Amino acid sequence: MKIGFIGLGNMGAPMAANLVKAGHEVIGFDMAEVKVDGVTMADTAIKCATDAEVVITMLPNGAILRSVAADIIPAMAKGAALVDCSTVDVDSARAVASDAEAAGLLAVDAPVSGGVGGASAGTLTFMAGGSEAAFAKAAPLFEIMGQKAVHCGEAGAGQAAKICNNMILGVTMIATCEAFALADKLGLDRQKMFDVVSTSSGYSWTMNAYCPAPGVGPQSPADNGYQPGFAADLMLKDLRLSQQAAESADADTPMGQLAQALYAQFVESEDGKGRDFSAMLPRFEKRGRES
Ligand code: NAD
């Protein structure tokens, strides 16, 4: 298949490389000077998208996605598919899909989970929104770049699934970290705390699979000085998207709102920038009730 790939950053580059390895012809475009083995670089997004059967975008945010989509949609061949794998707001995902469909294209919003490691290993999970036909067109590519793809519903449903999942993730990480900090102050050994909670009703992915306490549970960023992993900045981005969606859908999400405020404080006013999102534990460790 001839594939256009726009946005070859930390995630996009290894995803495009996996498509090349699987035998696809990939034409890339990025604002920055990038080189990916086997990918032929075009000098504009339009040249990258013209003649492609599928164009994949992996961009920083919804505003950039909208502007790239406005350039490439008129250049794409009728029946081709625009597959956006970025994490963006639901409104941008729906607006881009609607413009693409009006131009005779197939459109899928397909954000991913699995991070840079999953992108390199080809083990991402895709959460997709769009028509059956659009999903069917993109599915063989999801199989190469990932291990699982769930068709969640119509346009925007993939982004909705992603931000709901990550809102739970942000909230449970904070709950896990504050519980460890409380356990410390109560004199409870961290390993004992893990042994109990990981097999009791307080268990969660953040406790069992990504434990924020160094030396406890499986290997995680906590064992590597809180190098990301999944950076606190990216968690803040996703929490903001969840609250933007909650605003526009009039949904009451008090825990998501508080998680957003805490990650904003951590990233913007404390030492959270560039650290893994589980570094909330040393943050809580240092604090008392009034601080
Ligand atoms: P990144 O900043 O490394 O890559 C984005 C790329 O887009 C950059 O190379 C940039 O030059 C390029 N770009 C920006 N504007 C452009 C334009 N107008 N035209 C063409 N290229 C342009 O970011 P990333 O970590 O690869 O993340 C990409 C997306 O994936 C984001 O939406 C992010 O939220 C999401 N995501 C990231 C992770 C992760 O762990 N990094 C995990 C899941 C989802």
Residues whose N, C-alpha, C, O or C-beta is under 5 A from the ligand:
A	BS01	NAD	I6 G7 L8 G9 N10 M11 G12 F29 D30 M31 A32 M58 L59 P60 N61 I64 C85 S86 T87 V112 S113 G115 V116 G229
